[in-house]
Amino acid sequence: SLPSGMASLASANTYNLLIPSPFYFFGSSRITEAFCGGVNEYGASAYLGPVAMIVLYGYARSQWHLPGTRLLIALFLIAAIPSLGPSVFVAGAGHVPMPWRLIARLPLFDKAEPARVSLFTFLVLAVIVTLWLEDHSRQPRNALIGAAALILFFLPNPSAAFWTRPLNAPPFFAKGLYRKYIAPGATVLILPYGVEGD
């Protein structure tokens, strides 16, 4: 199972749904630090952005009379709510208990990282955006503007420096000392393993 407290650390922050992390073109470390309690890959995976949320709301409001719409919104919530983890995570502090707390100790779920469930929100969102763009009741120009805005808010950080960092090779590897202890072709498990380790 995940180490104690890891489920909370591996959960999406509620602000991450709207505020882009530095992984994105419009992201800012300062804003992410202020609203989300810092930058982490889990929050980045949950980011939907304001445009996607507006499209989601607009589609739900205009098509709520259709059973398929209600099913899509239900599926979206079923994926989005668990991604918040065992408690609502706002600005670095846990508050309201969430459904994940009820299943966190069950087999398989005790090894799952809640924020990863947010990947399923993108599958549902892709269907909703497609149906929204296909709606012929609005002018094609508005659909094109909406599509362009969606793409714009999902563009990655263009800075090459953000995606690279110097390699910090320990002397054990840098000086070739490993050759004395590790046979060619051997499989090695390195512990502890850090999320941001080299």
C-alpha positions as CSV (number, residue, x, y, z in Angstrom):
1,S,0.0,0.0,0.0
2,L,1.0,3.6,-0.3
3,P,3.0,5.0,2.7
4,S,0.9,6.8,5.3
5,G,-0.1,10.2,4.1
6,M,0.9,9.5,0.5
7,A,-2.7,9.4,-0.7
8,S,-3.1,13.0,0.4
9,L,0.2,14.1,-1.3
10,A,-0.8,12.2,-4.5
11,S,-4.1,14.0,-4.7
12,A,-5.2,16.9,-6.9
13,N,-5.7,20.3,-5.4
14,T,-9.1,21.9,-6.0
15,Y,-7.4,25.0,-7.5
16,N,-5.5,22.8,-9.9
17,L,-8.7,22.2,-11.9
18,L,-8.6,25.9,-13.0
19,I,-5.1,27.2,-12.3
20,P,-2.3,26.0,-14.7
21,S,0.9,24.9,-13.1
22,P,4.3,25.9,-14.6
23,F,4.0,22.9,-16.8
24,Y,1.7,24.9,-19.1
25,F,2.2,28.0,-21.2
26,F,0.1,30.2,-18.9
27,G,1.3,28.7,-15.7
28,S,3.3,30.5,-13.1
29,S,5.3,29.2,-10.2
30,R,4.3,32.2,-8.1
31,I,0.6,31.8,-8.7
32,T,0.7,28.0,-8.2
33,E,2.6,28.5,-4.9
34,A,0.0,31.0,-3.7
35,F,-3.1,29.0,-4.6
36,C,-2.1,25.4,-4.8
37,G,0.6,25.2,-2.0
38,G,3.4,24.5,-4.5
39,V,4.1,22.8,-7.8
40,N,3.7,19.1,-8.1
41,E,3.1,16.7,-10.9
42,Y,-0.2,15.4,-9.4
43,G,-1.8,18.8,-9.6
44,A,-0.6,19.3,-13.1
45,S,-2.3,16.0,-14.2
46,A,-5.7,17.3,-12.9
47,Y,-5.6,20.7,-14.7
48,L,-8.6,21.3,-16.9
49,G,-8.5,25.1,-17.3
50,P,-11.1,27.8,-17.3
51,V,-12.1,27.4,-21.0
52,A,-12.7,23.6,-20.6
53,M,-14.8,24.3,-17.5
54,I,-16.9,26.9,-19.3
55,V,-17.5,24.5,-22.2
56,L,-18.4,21.8,-19.7
57,Y,-20.9,24.1,-18.0
58,G,-22.3,25.5,-21.2
59,Y,-22.9,22.0,-22.7
60,A,-24.5,20.7,-19.5
61,R,-26.8,23.7,-19.2
62,S,-27.9,23.6,-22.8
63,Q,-28.2,19.8,-23.2
64,W,-29.3,18.7,-19.7
65,H,-32.6,17.5,-21.1
66,L,-30.8,14.7,-22.8
67,P,-30.1,11.4,-20.9
68,G,-26.7,11.2,-22.5
69,T,-25.7,14.6,-21.2
70,R,-26.6,13.6,-17.6
71,L,-24.6,10.4,-18.0
72,L,-21.5,12.3,-19.2
73,I,-21.7,14.8,-16.4
74,A,-22.1,11.9,-13.9
75,L,-19.1,10.1,-15.3
76,F,-17.1,13.3,-15.2
77,L,-17.9,13.8,-11.5
78,I,-17.2,10.1,-10.8
79,A,-13.7,10.7,-12.1
80,A,-13.1,14.2,-10.8
81,I,-14.2,13.8,-7.2
82,P,-12.0,10.8,-6.4
83,S,-8.9,12.6,-7.8
84,L,-9.2,15.1,-4.9
85,G,-8.1,12.2,-2.6
86,P,-9.2,11.5,1.0
87,S,-10.0,15.1,1.8
88,V,-10.6,18.3,-0.2
89,F,-7.1,19.8,-0.6
90,V,-7.2,23.6,-0.6
91,A,-4.0,25.7,-0.6
92,G,-1.9,23.0,1.0
93,A,-4.4,22.0,3.8
94,G,-6.8,19.1,4.0
95,H,-10.4,20.0,5.0
96,V,-13.6,18.2,4.1
97,P,-13.4,14.4,4.0
98,M,-14.1,12.9,0.5
99,P,-15.3,9.5,-0.8
100,W,-11.7,8.3,-1.4
101,R,-11.3,8.0,2.4
102,L,-13.9,5.2,2.3
103,I,-12.0,3.1,-0.2
104,A,-8.4,4.0,0.5
105,R,-7.7,0.9,2.5
106,L,-9.4,-1.6,0.1
107,P,-7.2,-3.9,-2.0
108,L,-5.8,-2.2,-5.2
109,F,-7.2,1.2,-4.0
110,D,-4.6,1.2,-1.3
111,K,-1.9,1.3,-4.0
112,A,-3.6,3.9,-6.2
113,E,-2.7,7.5,-6.4
114,P,-6.0,9.5,-6.4
115,A,-4.8,12.2,-8.8
116,R,-4.3,9.6,-11.5
117,V,-8.0,9.1,-11.6
118,S,-8.3,12.5,-13.1
119,L,-7.0,11.1,-16.4
120,F,-10.5,9.7,-16.9
121,T,-12.0,13.2,-16.7
122,F,-10.1,14.0,-20.0
123,L,-11.8,11.1,-21.7
124,V,-15.2,12.4,-20.7
125,L,-14.2,16.0,-21.5
126,A,-13.1,15.0,-25.0
127,V,-16.5,13.5,-25.7
128,I,-18.3,16.6,-24.3
129,V,-16.0,19.0,-26.3
130,T,-16.7,17.0,-29.4
131,L,-20.5,17.2,-28.9
132,W,-20.2,20.9,-28.0
133,L,-18.3,21.7,-31.2
134,E,-20.7,19.6,-33.2
135,D,-23.7,21.6,-32.0
136,H,-24.9,23.5,-35.1
137,S,-27.1,25.9,-33.2
138,R,-24.1,28.2,-32.6
139,Q,-22.1,30.1,-35.3
140,P,-19.1,28.2,-36.7
141,R,-16.9,31.2,-35.7
142,N,-17.8,30.8,-32.0
143,A,-16.9,27.1,-32.2
144,L,-13.5,27.9,-33.8
145,I,-12.8,30.5,-31.1
146,G,-13.7,28.0,-28.4
147,A,-11.5,25.3,-29.9
148,A,-8.6,27.7,-30.3
149,A,-8.9,28.9,-26.7
150,L,-9.0,25.3,-25.5
151,I,-5.8,24.5,-27.4
152,L,-4.2,27.7,-26.1
153,F,-4.8,26.9,-22.5
154,F,-3.3,23.4,-22.8
155,L,-0.1,24.5,-24.6
156,P,3.0,23.3,-22.7
157,N,5.6,25.6,-21.2
158,P,7.8,26.6,-24.1
159,S,11.0,27.1,-22.0
160,A,13.5,24.4,-22.7
161,A,15.1,25.1,-19.4
162,F,12.0,24.1,-17.5
163,W,12.0,20.6,-19.0
164,T,15.7,19.9,-18.4
165,R,18.0,19.9,-15.4
166,P,21.6,19.0,-14.7
167,L,22.3,15.3,-14.1
168,N,23.4,14.7,-10.5
169,A,25.2,11.4,-10.9
170,P,26.6,10.0,-7.5
171,P,30.3,9.2,-7.5
172,F,29.3,5.5,-7.3
173,F,28.2,5.8,-10.9
174,A,30.2,8.8,-12.2
175,K,33.5,7.2,-11.2
176,G,32.6,3.7,-12.4
177,L,32.7,2.2,-8.9
178,Y,29.5,0.3,-9.7
179,R,31.6,-2.1,-11.9
180,K,33.1,-3.7,-8.8
181,Y,29.8,-4.5,-7.3
182,I,27.3,-4.9,-10.1
183,A,27.8,-7.7,-12.7
184,P,27.1,-6.9,-16.3
185,G,23.4,-7.6,-17.1
186,A,22.4,-7.6,-13.5
187,T,19.1,-6.1,-12.4
188,V,19.3,-3.6,-9.6
189,L,16.5,-2.1,-7.4
190,I,17.5,1.3,-6.0
191,L,15.9,2.2,-2.7
192,P,14.7,4.6,-1.6
193,Y,13.3,6.0,-4.8
194,G,12.5,9.7,-4.9
195,V,9.8,11.1,-7.1
196,E,12.1,13.8,-8.4
197,G,15.3,11.7,-8.1
198,D,17.8,11.3,-11.0
